[in-house]
Amino acid sequence: MSNSAPYNYSYIFKYIIIGDMGVGKSCLLHQFTEKKFMADCPHTIGVEFGTRIIEVANQKIKLQIWDTAGQERFRAVTRSYYRGAAGALMVYDITRRSTYNHLASWLTDARNLTNPNTVIFLIGNKSDLDAQRDVTYEEAKAFAEENGLTFLECSAKTGENVEDAFLETARKIYQNIQDGSLDLNAADTGVQPKQQLPRSTLAPGSANGEKKDCNC
């Protein structure tokens, strides 16, 4: 899973991370892309961006991950990033019930603004703070089941289940490609097959060359 060959992948999947301010969205992204915990993480203004190449079913897949601001005043800006997302990680903080109570609103946005095949994954973050838990695992799992979501509790601090959440989302997207429920020719699927164009035919840093790796 080395990033030493940055153009050696079969697909690009676009992800968004959504949820209330302070639930740890940026920390989850940083833990997944950098394998580090980012203490005292500043609140995201607008959106942040990260990438990582993973492997699913022997296929290398580049994840383009948009981390959105949770503050209500940025909601109009961040809504534009939902469009064309193949995966949405919807995050709440297990120690703050208010962030769990707002999930219905985030889910409504995700369902209304993404395509029907977008994989929505529910993450209960800060599982390392179990002593301060305000939302039980069982009720969140029931919410996920009622709404057809996959669910895991994670810790951006320890890294517990973070890898699994991002990879399981990719596996589900890849399965949708394989079984034909996700049409790669349709617009806004959030999946872009790698165009098999030899790098040598492109001028280094040319606009065309850069565009092959961008699904902005």
Secondary structure, 3 states (H helix, E strand, C coil): CCCCCCCCCCEEEEEEEEECCCCCHHHHHHHHHHCCCCCCCCCCCCEEEEEEEEEECCEEEEEEEEEECCCHHHHHHHHCCCCCCCEEEEEEECCCHHHHHCHHHHHHHHHHHCCCCCEEEEEEECHHHHHHCCCCHHHHHHHHHHCCCEEEECCCCCCCCHHHHHHHHHHHHHHHHHCCCCCCCCCCCCEEECCCCCHHHCCCCCHHHHHCCCCC
